Amino acid sequence: MPSNEVQPADVPNGEAARPSWLAGLDEVDRRVSRRVAVAWPHPAWFTRPLGLLSHSADHGILWYGLSLLPWLAGHARPFIAYLYVAVPVTLVEVLGFGIKSVVRRRRPTVADPDLPEQIRRPITPSFPSSHASMAVVGTMTMGAMYPAWVPALLVLTAVLCFSRVYLGVHYLGDVAGGLVWGLLFGIATLWLVGPPL
């Protein structure tokens, strides 16, 4: 009787065996992500600045910079406003590393050496995308203080998420997982700690 489980021999090193339905979903995710990362045009005038923007969000650096905007906007307690954004962004990334260490999904260019490296490949596992989770948390915390900024923050989040797949450092599923993780963490943050006034 055939098994409905992926056998360990069929599973790449470093990744746990998965049910057949999950393996099928993973295959679709890889194919779609590869199409975006390879088949879509990658002109230098677009890819290079996108790569710089993507790298600027490494380890939350972009969001730490944006956390200073309340000071420029004349917030009554700028340091508290800074911490309100910077601390959750840091925590969602650190806790996300724990998820990465459990899932251990390999980066696209590791799993498929034929993929071109548009930007430097991170050394951490692929799922979930920390760039996506930090972007969601940064948008939610900053948006809670300044609702008028939400549209611009959402555009920035969308561009960052797109860049991770387009530049070949994440699968689409990694980004989706990061968005969900960031949303859950952001909701918990807003529920536990209201925005500083």
Secondary structure, 3 states (H helix, E strand, C coil): CCCCECCHHHCCCCCCCCEHHHHHHHHHHHHHHHHHHHHCCCCHHHHHHHHHHHHHCHHHHHHHHHCCHHHHCCCCCHHHHHHHHHHHHHHHHHHHHHHHHHHCCCCHHHHCCCCCCCCCCCCCCCCCCHHHHHHHHHHHHHHHHCHHHHHHHHHHHHHHHHHHHHCCCCCHHHHHHHHHHHHHHHHHHHHHCCCCC
